[in-house]
Amino acid sequence: MPKFLRALVIVAALGWIVAGSAALAQTKPLVATLGPDFPKTEIFIGNSFFYYNNSMHSHVLAMQRAADPDRKQDYRGTSVTISGSGIDWHDVESYFRPKAIGNYSSTRKTTSSSTSSTNCSTWPS
Protein backbone atom coordinates (compact mmCIF):
# COMPACT_ATOMS: atom_id res chain seq x y z
CA MET A 1 0.00 0.00 0.00
CA PRO A 2 1.44 3.38 -0.94
CA LYS A 3 2.50 5.65 1.94
CA PHE A 4 -0.09 8.28 1.02
CA LEU A 5 -2.96 5.78 1.10
CA ARG A 6 -1.74 4.26 4.37
CA ALA A 7 -1.52 7.75 5.95
CA LEU A 8 -5.02 8.53 4.70
CA VAL A 9 -6.40 5.32 6.24
CA ILE A 10 -4.67 6.10 9.58
CA VAL A 11 -6.02 9.67 9.63
CA ALA A 12 -9.52 8.44 8.77
CA ALA A 13 -9.35 5.79 11.50
CA LEU A 14 -8.17 8.31 14.10
CA GLY A 15 -10.91 10.73 13.05
CA TRP A 16 -13.49 7.98 13.41
CA ILE A 17 -12.20 7.11 16.90
CA VAL A 18 -12.22 10.75 18.02
CA ALA A 19 -15.71 11.35 16.61
CA GLY A 20 -17.01 8.16 18.21
CA SER A 21 -15.59 8.98 21.64
CA ALA A 22 -17.08 12.49 21.49
CA ALA A 23 -20.49 10.95 20.83
CA LEU A 24 -20.09 8.76 23.94
CA ALA A 25 -19.06 11.66 26.17
CA GLN A 26 -21.39 12.40 29.06
CA THR A 27 -23.50 15.47 28.55
CA LYS A 28 -24.33 18.00 31.26
CA PRO A 29 -27.46 16.86 33.16
CA LEU A 30 -30.57 18.99 32.81
CA VAL A 31 -31.25 18.80 36.55
CA ALA A 32 -28.17 19.34 38.68
CA THR A 33 -29.90 19.89 42.03
CA LEU A 34 -33.29 19.33 43.57
CA GLY A 35 -33.12 22.77 45.11
CA PRO A 36 -33.53 23.84 48.69
CA ASP A 37 -36.80 21.92 49.08
CA PHE A 38 -35.58 18.51 47.97
CA PRO A 39 -37.73 15.48 48.88
CA LYS A 40 -37.57 14.43 52.51
CA THR A 41 -40.10 11.59 52.37
CA GLU A 42 -39.67 8.23 50.69
CA ILE A 43 -41.56 5.00 50.34
CA PHE A 44 -39.91 1.60 49.93
CA ILE A 45 -42.10 -0.96 48.19
CA GLY A 46 -40.91 -4.54 48.10
CA ASN A 47 -40.80 -7.91 49.79
CA SER A 48 -39.27 -9.35 52.95
CA PHE A 49 -35.74 -8.45 51.79
CA PHE A 50 -36.70 -4.80 52.34
CA TYR A 51 -38.39 -5.58 55.68
CA TYR A 52 -35.92 -7.66 57.69
CA ASN A 53 -32.85 -6.29 59.51
CA ASN A 54 -34.68 -3.16 60.68
CA SER A 55 -36.13 -2.43 57.25
CA MET A 56 -34.46 -0.63 54.37
CA HIS A 57 -36.13 2.70 55.06
CA SER A 58 -34.67 2.98 58.55
CA HIS A 59 -31.11 2.61 57.23
CA VAL A 60 -31.66 5.23 54.52
CA LEU A 61 -33.26 7.58 57.06
CA ALA A 62 -30.29 7.19 59.38
CA MET A 63 -27.92 8.23 56.58
CA GLN A 64 -30.13 11.16 55.55
CA ARG A 65 -30.46 12.41 59.11
CA ALA A 66 -26.73 12.08 59.70
CA ALA A 67 -26.03 14.09 56.55
CA ASP A 68 -28.47 16.86 57.52
CA PRO A 69 -28.54 17.01 61.35
CA ASP A 70 -30.11 20.48 61.48
CA ARG A 71 -33.26 19.21 59.76
CA LYS A 72 -33.22 15.55 60.73
CA GLN A 73 -36.77 15.75 62.12
CA ASP A 74 -38.05 16.61 58.61
CA TYR A 75 -37.13 13.22 57.12
CA ARG A 76 -39.68 10.41 57.02
CA GLY A 77 -39.73 6.99 55.44
CA THR A 78 -42.34 4.31 54.92
CA SER A 79 -41.90 0.66 54.09
CA VAL A 80 -44.64 -1.35 52.37
CA THR A 81 -43.71 -5.02 52.11
CA ILE A 82 -45.49 -8.25 51.25
CA SER A 83 -43.52 -11.34 52.17
CA GLY A 84 -42.37 -13.37 49.17
CA SER A 85 -43.94 -10.98 46.68
CA GLY A 86 -42.94 -9.38 43.45
CA ILE A 87 -43.62 -5.78 42.55
CA ASP A 88 -46.67 -6.94 40.60
CA TRP A 89 -48.33 -8.00 43.88
CA HIS A 90 -48.45 -4.40 45.08
CA ASP A 91 -51.25 -2.02 44.20
CA VAL A 92 -48.77 0.85 44.06
CA GLU A 93 -51.29 3.41 42.84
CA SER A 94 -53.39 2.89 45.97
CA TYR A 95 -50.39 3.67 48.18
CA PHE A 96 -50.41 7.27 46.96
CA ARG A 97 -54.07 8.09 47.49
CA PRO A 98 -54.97 10.50 50.32
CA LYS A 99 -54.94 9.00 53.83
CA ALA A 100 -53.27 5.79 52.68
CA ILE A 101 -49.84 4.37 53.55
CA GLY A 102 -47.74 6.52 55.85
CA ASN A 103 -50.66 8.53 57.16
CA TYR A 104 -50.34 8.36 60.92
CA SER A 105 -50.81 10.54 63.96
CA SER A 106 -49.90 10.30 67.62
CA THR A 107 -53.03 12.18 68.72
CA ARG A 108 -55.85 10.25 67.09
CA LYS A 109 -56.58 6.64 66.25
CA THR A 110 -56.16 5.78 62.56
CA THR A 111 -57.37 2.75 60.68
CA SER A 112 -55.13 0.74 58.43
CA SER A 113 -56.17 0.17 54.83
CA SER A 114 -53.74 -2.69 54.36
CA THR A 115 -54.49 -6.40 54.41
CA SER A 116 -53.27 -8.67 57.16
CA SER A 117 -50.58 -10.12 54.89
CA THR A 118 -48.99 -6.71 54.34
CA ASN A 119 -46.39 -5.37 56.72
CA CYS A 120 -46.64 -1.57 56.82
CA SER A 121 -44.25 0.24 59.07
CA THR A 122 -43.34 3.87 59.38
CA TRP A 123 -40.41 5.51 61.04
CA PRO A 124 -41.76 8.29 63.24
CA SER A 125 -40.35 11.77 62.83
N, C-alpha and C positions, 0 to 999 in steps of 0.2 A: 504494500500500500504506500503510495507516495506520501512524503512528509506533510504536504499541505492538507491532504485528505485526512490523515491521521490527526493532525492538529485541529481540523474542523470537527471531527468526531469527538475529540476530547473536550473542546469548548462547548459543543452542543450538549454533551453528557453533563458537564459541570453546570451549565445553565439550567438543565432539567432538574438536577439535584437541588440547586438553590431555589428555583421556583417552587418545587414540591415541598421543601422544608418551610418556605414562607407561607404556603397554604395551610400547613399543619400548625403554625404558630398559634398560641393561645391569644384570643382577642380580649380586650378589656371588657369586664362584665358590665351589664347594664345597671345592675343594682349592686353597689359596693357596700352599703350599710342599710340596716333596717331602721336607722334613725334613733332619736332619743326614746321613742316609745316602742321599742322592739317587743315582740311577744314574750310574756312572762307566764303563760299557761300552756301546758301541753297535755295531750292525751296519748297513752300508749295502748294500742289495740293488738291483742295477740293471744297466745296460748299460755300454758303453764311455764314455759321457758321465760316469759316475761314476769310471771308472778312469783316464783320461788326465789329464795335468797334475798328477801326484803324488797322484792319487786323492782323492776327496771326504773320506774319513775322516781323512786326514792334516791337511787344513786345519781341520776341526772340532776335532781333537785339539789342534792348535796354539793355537786360541782358548781351549779349555777349560783347557789347562795354563797359559796366560798369565793367565787369570782366577783361577786357584787354584794359585799357585806352590808353596805349602807342601805340597800333596798331588799335584803333577803326575805323580808316578810311579804313582799309583793309576788313572789314566785309560788306557783301552785301546779301540781301534777295529778293526773288521774290515770288509773290503770283499769282497763276493761279486758278481762281474760276469760276464756272458756277453755277448760282443760281438754287437751288433745285435739283442739280445733284447728282449722285453717282459716284464713281471712274470709273465705266465702261463708263461714258460719255466722259471722257477725253482721248484724243489720246496722252498718256504720252510719247511714243517714239518720237513723233514729237517735243515735248518740248525740247529735247536734241540735235536736229540737229543744225548745225552751223547757226548762225545769226537768231535764233528763240527767244523764250521767254527770257527776261532779257538782250537782246542785245540793248543797248541804248547809246547815245552819246549826249553831250551838244554842240558839234560843228557842227554836220551835221544832216540833217533831215533823220529820219528812217521811214520805213513803217512797219505797224503792220501786222503780219500774222494771227492774231486771228479773229474770227467772232465777229459780233456785240453783240452776247449774252454772250461773255466771258469778264469778268473783269480781266485785266492784269495790275498789278501795281508793280512798283519796288521802292525800297527805295534807293535813291541816296547815293553814298558814299561820 
